[in-house]
Amino acid sequence: MGAKKKARPKRTGEDLLPGDPSREELIARMIRVDHAGEYGAVRIYEGQLAVLNRKPGPGRYGTMRGTPAVAAIKEMAEQEQRHLDAFDQLLVERRVRPTVLSPIWHAAGYALGAATAMLGERAAMACTVAVEEVIDEHYAAQAERLGDDEAELRAMIEEFRADEGAHRDTAIAHEAEAAPAYPLLTAAVKTGSRLAIWLSTRV
């Protein structure tokens, strides 16, 4: 029997077609949109916590600060901040400009978080489910396109994808699917998230 032929290392951009962005631009777009996404996620959680920490409830001093759902949101927010810090560093290292839409995502992310939190903890968790399902698809597609020459970036994206999947599971465990108008709410958030990804990749 002959020796098995060693698989050729996959290189990033080897599937590019004429007219597609260059390999360098492809990677820059990935970093730019991922930075924007993590920034938006941080702002969503900031909006949710701003509302839920003031809303009347069973917690100490008549607030919801002590509820398990709010504690889970705080933990997820801290993890998203670590993701954002990593992409902040990559922007500098790779000399990639952030999206010019950052001011919009600053306001829109916070508004989405606050609006869903005003509907209650379950709606806030439903927002997390919708966003994380879109991000899971997005990160999976990116990891597939990155070759062995970008193994470190691919590993980071896969690690963050696992975190986002855990956030989705956490949100479901906190009764996200029992939120009012769950199918409509999540569909709307998914549509907005996909549009934000498309725009941040290009602008």
N, C-alpha and C positions, 0 to 999 in steps of 0.2 A: 504494500500500500504506500502510495506517495504521501509525502508530508503535506499537511494542510496549508493552504495558502493563507498567509497572514493578511488580515483585513487592513485595507488602506485607511489611514487616519482621515476622518472627516474634517474638512476645512470650512470655516464660516464663509458663506457667500458663494460656495461652489454651485449653488442652484440658481444663482442670479441670471436673469435673462437680459438681452440687450434693451436698454432703456430703463432698467431697474437702478435704484440707488447703488453706489459703490459699496464695497464691504465696509469701509470706514464709516460711511453715512448710515448704513444699516445698523451698525453697532451704536452709533451716536443717537439714532432715533430710538433704539431700545432703551438706552440709559435715560434719555430725555423723558420718554413717556412713563417709564417706571418711577422716575423721580417725581413726576407730576402726580402719578397715582398714589404714591405713598404720602405725598404732601396733602392731597385731597382726603385721604383716609384719616390722617391726623386731625384735619380740620372738622371732619364729620364727627369724630369722637369728642372733640372739644365742644362742638355745638350740643351734642347729646348730654355731656356731663354738665354743661352750664345750665341746662334746663332741669335735668333730673336731680341735681344737687340742691335746687331751690323748690322743687315741687313737693307739696304736702304728702306725707306718707308715714309709714310706721317706724322710721329710723329715729335716731337720737335727735332731740330738739325739734321733733315734728317734721323731719326731712327724710328723703329717700337715700341718704348717703350710706346707710348701713345695709341696704338690701343686697342680696347675692348678685342680682343682675347688674347693679351699678358697680359693684366690685369687679365683676367680669369685664365690663366695658372699660374700666380704668386699666385693668391688666392688658387688654387688647390694645388700648391706646398707647401704652408704654412700649409694647412690642412694635407697633407701627412706627413709633418715633425712632426706634433702633434701626428699622428698615430705612427710614428717611435719612438718618445720619449716614448710613452706608452709601446711599446714592448721592448724598451731598459730597462725600469724599470722592466718589467716582467722577462726578462732574468736573472736579478740579483736576484729578489725575489724568483723565482722558481729554480734558479741555473741551468739554461739551457744554454748549449754552443751554440753560433751562428754557422751557417753553415760555413764550411771551404771554401766554394765557394764565400765568401764575396768579395775577391779581383776581382774575375771574374765579379760579378754583379756590382761592382764599375765601372769597365771599360765598360762593355756591356750596362748597363743602360744609361750611359752618351752618349755612341756612338749611341744608338738607338734614344735617344732624339735629339741629334744633327743632325743625318741623316734625320729624319722625318721633323725637322724644316727647313732644307735646301730645302726641297720640298715645303715649304710654310706653312702658318698658318693652312690651312685646313688639310694638311697631318699630322701636329702635333696633331691636334684635332682628326683625324682618329686613330692615335696611342693610344690616351686616350680612345676612344670608345672600341678598341680591348682589351686593357689591363683591363679596368674596367669590361667588360662583363665576362672575365675569372675570375677575382677576385670575382665578384658577385656570380658566380657558386661555387667557392672555399669556400667563407665564408658561404654560405648557407649550404653546405655539413658539414662544421665544426659545425655550430650552431645546426644542426640536431643531431650530435653525442654527443654533450655535454649535460650532465644531470643536474638535479637540484642541485647536489653537486658542480657544476661549474657554478652556475647561474651568478656570477659576470663576469667571462670570457666570457660566452655566450652573456651577455648583451653588453659587449664591442665590441665583434665581430659583433653583429647585428647593433650596432651604426655605426661602421666603414663601414659595408656593405651598409648602407643607404647613407653614405657620398660618397662611390664609385659610387653608382647609380646616385647620383646627379651630380657627375663629368661627367659621361657618357651623361646625359641629357644636361649638359652645352656644352659639345663638339659637340653634334648634333646641338644644337642651334647656334653654331658658324660654321655651314656648313661643318662638318666633312665628311658627305656623298657625298659632292661635290669634295672631294680630288681626284687627279689623280689616277686611278687604285684602287679605294677604296676597292672593294672586294678582290683583290690580296694583297693589303697592310695589311688590317685587318686580313686576313687569315694567313699571314706570322707572324704577331705580336702575334696572338693568339697561334699559334703553338709553337713559342719561349717561350711564357709566361707559357704555360702548361708544357713544358719541364723543365723550371726553377723551377716551383713548385714541380715537381716530384723529381728533383735532390736535391733541398734544404730540402725537407722533410727527405731525407735519408742520406745525406752526411754532 
